Amino acid sequence: MEVVRIDDAGAFLAEAEPFLLADEARHNLILGIAGNVRDGAYDEFGLWLVRDGGQTVGAALQTPPGNLVLARPHSPEVLAALVEEFAELWSRHTGDTAHTHMRQGIYALEQVEPPSAVSGSARVATVDERELVLRWLIAFLEEAGSAAERSVARDRAEAALDHRLSSSSAGNLLWEDENEPVSLAGWTGPTPHGIRIGPVYTPPELRGRGYATALTAELSQRLLDGRLFDGGRRFCFLYTDLANPTSNAIYERIGYRRVAESAEIVFA
C-alpha cells in the first residue's frame, strides 16, 4: 500500500472517480473541489491517492488554507496510511494535537417538498452586490468556522466569491423581501450527478422568519430542474452542524435526508 501525490487534477479525478462515485453523496465535497482545481479555481493545492495492488482505495485533497478533505477509506488500514502521512507528521512538526471541531451531517435531496409561503422571492446575486455578499460570507465563516478559518475569513470569502461570480457552475442566490436582501445561499462543486449548496446565511436580526428555508428550497429546485445549472442535477447536497438540531430539522422538512456524517478535525 502506498500514498502518492498527484500533480494534475484531471489525472486525480480520472483515477479516483470510480472509487469516489461508489458513494457520490458522501464524497460530493472532494469531487466538487477537485473539479474546481481542474478548472483553475485554485493556485495552490495538494492531491493524494492511496493505491493497493493497482487499485485506488483512498483519496485526499487540500486547498490551503482550507482543511484537508479525506474520502471514506476502504479499510482501517487505508485510513491509517493517510493518518501516518498527514496527522502524525503534522503533530510531530508542530507539537499540535488533534481535536474534533464539528461533526457534520451530509444531506442529499432528489425532490423538493415545498415549505410554507414566506414573504419575498429569490433572485441571483449580481456583481453590483459583491460587497453585500462578501460581508455575509465573512460573517458566516466567522460564526461557523474554526479559529484557523476565522483568522483568514476575508481572504477565503473573497476567493470563493470571485470564483462564484466568474463560474458557470457556481453562484449565489438571494432572498429579497420588500426590495431588501434578507438571506443568502450559494452553490458550487458539481459532481457527475449532483451539486453542493452552501453556505446558507441569514443575518441574526432577520432569522426565524423562514427566509433561509424558502431560499434553500427554491435554490434546490432551480438546480434540479436546470434553471441555474445546464442540464439540471439528479440531486443536491448540503452540510449541516449536527449540534444544531434546528437547521437539521429545517432541511429535512424540505426534502433533505441525511446520507452520511463527517467530522472536521483541527490541530491546535
C-alpha positions in Angstrom: 0.0 0.0 0.0 1.3 3.4 -0.9 0.3 7.1 -0.6 1.2 9.1 -3.7 0.8 12.8 -4.5 -0.8 13.7 -7.8 0.1 17.0 -9.5 -2.7 17.1 -12.1 -6.4 17.3 -11.0 -7.6 15.8 -14.2 -5.4 12.7 -13.6 -6.5 12.6 -10.0 -10.2 12.6 -11.0 -9.7 10.0 -13.7 -8.2 7.6 -11.2 -10.2 8.5 -8.2 -13.7 8.8 -9.6 -14.7 5.1 -9.8 -13.8 4.9 -6.1 -15.5 8.2 -5.1 -18.6 7.7 -7.2 -19.4 4.5 -5.4 -20.7 6.8 -2.7 -21.2 10.1 -4.6 -23.2 11.8 -1.9 -20.6 11.1 0.8 -17.8 12.3 -1.5 -19.5 15.3 -3.0 -17.1 17.7 -1.4 -13.9 16.1 -2.6 -15.4 15.6 -6.1 -16.5 19.2 -6.3 -13.3 20.7 -5.0 -11.2 18.5 -7.3 -13.3 19.7 -10.3 -12.7 23.3 -9.3 -9.0 22.6 -9.0 -9.1 21.1 -12.5 -10.9 24.2 -13.8 -8.3 26.6 -12.4 -10.1 27.9 -9.3 -7.1 27.3 -7.0 -3.4 28.2 -7.5 -2.2 26.1 -4.6 -3.5 22.6 -3.9 -2.5 19.1 -2.8 -4.0 15.8 -4.2 -3.2 12.4 -2.8 -4.3 8.8 -3.7 -3.8 5.6 -1.8 -3.1 2.6 -4.1 -3.1 -1.0 -3.1 -2.2 -3.6 -5.7 -3.1 -1.4 -8.6 -6.5 -0.4 -7.0 -7.4 3.1 -5.7 -8.6 2.6 -2.1 -8.3 6.1 -0.7 -8.1 9.8 -1.7 -7.5 13.2 -0.1 -7.0 16.8 -1.1 -6.3 20.2 0.3 -6.6 23.8 -1.0 -4.6 25.8 1.6 -5.6 27.4 3.9 -8.6 25.2 3.7 -9.0 21.9 5.6 -7.6 18.6 4.4 -10.5 16.5 3.0 -10.4 12.8 3.2 -12.6 10.3 1.3 -14.0 7.4 3.2 -11.3 4.8 3.0 -11.9 1.2 2.0 -10.5 -0.1 5.3 -8.9 1.0 8.6 -5.5 0.2 7.1 -6.1 2.8 4.4 -7.1 5.4 7.0 -4.0 4.5 9.0 -1.8 5.1 5.9 -3.4 8.6 5.4 -3.2 9.4 9.1 0.5 8.5 9.1 1.0 10.6 6.0 -0.7 13.7 7.4 -1.8 13.9 11.0 1.1 12.3 12.8 3.6 14.2 10.6 1.8 17.5 11.3 1.7 16.9 15.0 5.4 15.9 15.1 6.5 19.0 13.4 4.2 21.5 15.2 3.5 19.9 18.6 -0.2 20.4 17.9 -2.8 17.8 19.0 -5.9 16.9 17.1 -9.5 17.6 18.2 -12.9 17.5 16.6 -14.2 21.0 15.8 -17.5 20.0 14.3 -19.4 16.9 13.5 -21.4 17.4 10.3 -24.3 15.7 8.6 -24.2 15.2 4.8 -27.7 15.6 3.4 -29.0 14.8 -0.1 -32.2 15.8 -1.8 -33.8 14.5 -5.0 -37.3 16.1 -4.8 -38.2 19.4 -3.0 -41.0 19.4 -0.5 -42.3 23.0 -0.8 -42.2 24.9 2.5 -44.9 27.2 3.8 -45.2 30.5 2.0 -42.8 33.2 3.0 -42.9 36.9 2.1 -40.5 37.8 -0.7 -38.8 36.0 -3.6 -35.4 34.7 -4.8 -33.0 36.1 -7.4 -29.4 35.6 -8.4 -26.9 38.0 -6.8 -25.1 40.3 -9.2 -21.6 41.7 -9.4 -23.0 45.0 -8.1 -23.9 43.3 -4.8 -20.3 41.9 -4.3 -19.8 43.9 -1.1 -23.0 42.7 0.5 -22.4 39.1 -0.4 -18.8 39.3 0.8 -19.8 40.8 4.1 -22.3 37.9 4.6 -19.8 35.3 3.6 -17.3 36.7 6.1 -19.9 36.7 8.8 -20.8 33.1 8.0 -17.1 32.0 8.3 -16.6 33.9 11.5 -19.7 32.3 13.0 -19.3 28.7 11.9 -15.6 28.3 11.2 -12.7 27.1 13.4 -10.2 29.5 14.8 -7.9 29.0 11.9 -10.7 29.6 9.4 -11.8 32.8 11.2 -8.3 34.2 11.0 -8.4 34.1 7.2 -12.1 34.6 6.8 -11.9 37.6 4.5 -9.3 36.0 2.2 -11.3 32.8 1.9 -14.6 34.7 1.4 -13.1 36.9 -1.4 -11.6 33.9 -3.2 -14.8 31.9 -3.0 -16.9 34.9 -4.2 -14.6 35.8 -7.1 -14.9 32.1 -8.2 -18.7 32.1 -8.0 -19.0 35.4 -9.9 -16.9 34.1 -12.8 -18.0 30.5 -12.9 -20.9 28.9 -14.9 -21.2 26.2 -12.3 -21.4 28.3 -9.1 -23.1 31.3 -7.8 -25.2 32.9 -5.0 -28.9 33.3 -4.7 -30.5 36.0 -2.5 -34.0 36.0 -0.9 -35.4 39.5 -1.1 -38.3 40.9 0.9 -39.7 44.4 0.3 -36.8 45.0 -2.1 -34.2 44.3 0.5 -31.9 41.2 0.5 -32.5 39.2 3.7 -30.8 35.8 3.1 -28.1 34.2 1.1 -27.5 30.7 -0.3 -24.6 29.6 -2.5 -24.0 26.7 -4.8 -20.7 25.2 -6.2 -18.8 22.0 -6.6 -20.8 20.0 -9.2 -20.3 16.2 -9.2 -21.3 14.0 -12.1 -24.9 13.8 -10.9 -25.3 16.4 -8.1 -24.2 19.8 -6.8 -23.4 21.3 -3.4 -25.4 24.0 -1.7 -23.7 26.3 0.8 -23.2 28.4 2.7 -26.7 29.4 3.8 -26.7 32.6 5.8 -29.3 35.0 7.3 -28.2 37.9 9.5 -29.1 37.3 13.1 -31.6 40.1 13.3 -33.6 38.5 10.3 -33.7 34.9 11.5 -36.8 33.0 12.5 -38.9 34.3 9.6 -38.5 31.3 7.2 -36.2 33.2 4.7 -33.4 30.6 4.7 -35.8 27.7 4.4 -37.6 29.2 1.5 -34.4 30.2 -0.2 -32.8 26.8 0.2 -35.9 25.1 -1.2 -36.0 27.5 -4.2 -32.3 27.1 -4.9 -32.5 23.3 -4.7 -35.4 23.3 -7.2 -33.7 25.6 -9.6 -30.6 23.4 -9.6 -32.5 20.2 -10.0 -34.5 21.5 -13.0 -31.7 23.2 -14.8 -32.5 26.9 -14.3 -29.2 27.6 -12.7 -27.1 24.7 -14.0 -27.2 23.5 -17.6 -28.9 20.1 -17.8 -30.0 20.1 -14.2 -28.9 17.8 -11.5 -30.3 14.5 -10.1 -29.7 15.6 -6.5 -28.4 18.4 -4.3 -26.1 18.1 -1.3 -25.5 20.2 1.8 -23.7 20.0 5.1 -25.1 20.7 8.5 -23.7 21.1 12.0 -25.1 18.0 13.9 -25.0 20.1 17.1 -27.7 22.4 15.6 -31.0 20.3 15.5 -33.0 23.4 14.3 -31.2 23.6 11.0 -31.2 19.9 10.5 -34.9 19.8 11.0 -35.5 22.7 8.6 -33.6 20.9 5.8 -35.4 17.6 6.4 -38.8 19.4 6.1 -38.0 20.5 2.5 -36.8 17.0 1.5 -33.2 16.6 2.5 -32.2 13.2 4.0 -29.1 12.5 5.9 -26.9 10.0 4.0 -23.6 10.2 5.8 -21.7 12.0 8.5 -18.3 13.7 8.5 -16.0 15.2 11.1 -14.0 18.4 10.9 -10.7 17.8 12.8 -8.4 20.6 13.7 -4.9 20.8 15.2 -4.1 23.2 17.9 
